[in-house]
Amino acid sequence: MADPIVVSTLNAKQAEIESYIRRLEKQLDQARHDLAHVNATLRLFEVNGERTEFPVYVQLKRLFSRGELPRLCREALEASPERELDTRQLAAHVMAAKGWETTDKALTISVTHKVTHAMDELWRRTGKVRKAGKRAGANVWTLKS
């Protein structure tokens, strides 16, 4: 039979190692949690895998002067051969007129939302434009004659 001192020493060592493993597992969980937050923050500052100076969220609050966006949309409709454009086409025209990068997805989405709101307001308040249906999920706009 094993010596009782050897068994009690091994039991104590086993408890010590198990305690140490639990501490390491807690530290590992905390390290994984911290890494997840660092990765999420890095994603905010990356566009197409490249780091940028600013996050990809775009605020267009002060990029258009008063009445500029509806004016640019009306000009685009007047210049169109069919005299009808969908919201995405209007946004592309506005971005080109302002000299902005038309391949920037975040900016395009933000401008599209602004154009949608501006055209809805123009339709409701002045009646100078009208909705002519939908094309691929986007409103199609025409000038009222």
SULZI-V158500 format. One record per residue. PHI is phi in whole degrees, -180 to 180 (none if undefined). OMEGA is omega in whole degrees, 0 to 359 (* if undefined). D_CENTER is the distance of its C-alpha to the mean C-alpha in Angstrom with 2 decimals. Layout:
phi,omega,d_center
PHI,OMEGA,D_CENTER
PHI,OMEGA,D_CENTER
This chain:
phi,omega,d_center
none,181,69.71
-76,179,67.07
-69,182,67.90
-59,179,66.31
-68,180,65.25
-65,181,63.31
-64,181,61.56
-67,177,60.61
-66,179,59.36
-66,177,57.22
-63,179,55.85
-66,179,54.94
-65,178,53.29
-61,179,51.35
-63,179,50.06
-64,180,49.13
-68,178,47.15
-63,178,45.37
-64,179,44.42
-63,179,43.16
-65,178,41.02
-62,177,39.48
-62,179,38.63
-65,178,37.04
-65,177,34.98
-64,179,33.68
-65,178,32.81
-66,177,31.08
-61,179,28.98
-65,178,28.05
-64,178,27.25
-65,178,24.95
-62,179,23.19
-62,180,22.84
-63,179,21.60
-61,179,18.81
-70,178,17.61
-65,179,18.05
-64,179,16.10
-64,179,13.08
-67,177,13.41
-62,180,13.88
-62,178,10.67
-64,185,8.92
-103,180,11.29
-116,174,11.29
-130,181,10.31
53,177,12.35
82,180,14.46
-105,179,15.42
-76,178,15.10
-118,182,14.17
-77,184,15.71
-128,177,12.74
-63,184,9.27
-80,178,6.48
-75,186,5.69
-115,175,8.32
-104,183,11.17
-106,188,13.64
-56,187,16.27
-117,182,19.04
-89,178,18.39
-119,175,20.62
-76,184,24.19
-60,178,25.75
79,184,26.22
-70,184,24.73
-64,177,21.92
-62,179,24.40
-64,179,26.94
-63,179,24.78
-67,178,24.03
-63,178,27.79
-61,179,28.72
-65,178,26.57
-66,179,28.27
-67,181,31.65
-81,182,31.19
-73,180,30.19
-62,180,33.28
-85,183,32.62
57,172,31.53
-149,180,28.59
-140,174,24.94
-89,185,21.93
-60,180,18.81
-65,178,17.03
-66,177,20.21
-63,179,20.44
-63,178,16.98
-63,178,18.12
-65,180,21.39
-61,181,19.98
-64,179,17.91
-67,180,21.11
-65,179,23.26
-85,180,21.36
79,181,21.50
-92,179,17.78
-68,184,16.45
-81,180,15.94
-94,180,14.51
-77,186,11.29
-64,182,8.66
-63,179,5.99
-66,180,9.29
-60,179,10.71
-63,180,8.47
-63,179,9.08
-66,179,12.66
-60,178,13.17
-65,179,12.58
-65,179,14.92
-63,179,17.37
-57,180,17.55
-64,181,18.46
-63,181,20.85
-69,176,22.58
-61,179,23.07
-65,179,24.63
-62,179,26.72
-66,182,27.92
-71,188,28.84
-85,187,30.39
-108,182,32.14
73,181,32.45
-79,177,32.25
-127,175,29.72
-146,176,29.51
-81,181,27.37
-109,180,29.03
119,180,27.25
-132,177,24.22
-137,180,23.43
52,176,21.09
84,180,19.39
-113,178,19.05
-64,175,21.66
-105,185,24.41
-115,174,25.91
-134,173,29.45
-81,175,31.64
-79,180,34.39
-98,*,37.78
